[in-house]
């Protein structure tokens, strides 16, 4: 079952900033990141229970090839992307987004 995907605005901003950073390193690398993030989100949408819970109902899907995780909450109809976070970023910084669902 595939769910509709909804992004918190902050998650979209995080992806855009990551794209910018990788594009500065090598043209096209930002696009590769986006493809990998989209694949992680698609997999999470199909099978959210395959991903480890990190806090309450929040789960994390790892992004292949890049040191990022997609933090999300899923129900029967929707996958809410809370954050797209670099693995070295302070853990739990996105938790304040839970109260703003």
Secondary structure, 3 states (H helix, E strand, C coil): CCCEEEECHHHHHHHHHHHHHHHHHCCCHHHHHHHHHHHHHHHHHHCHHHCCEEECCEEEEECCCCCEEEEEEECCCEEEEEEEEECCCCCCHHHHHHHHC
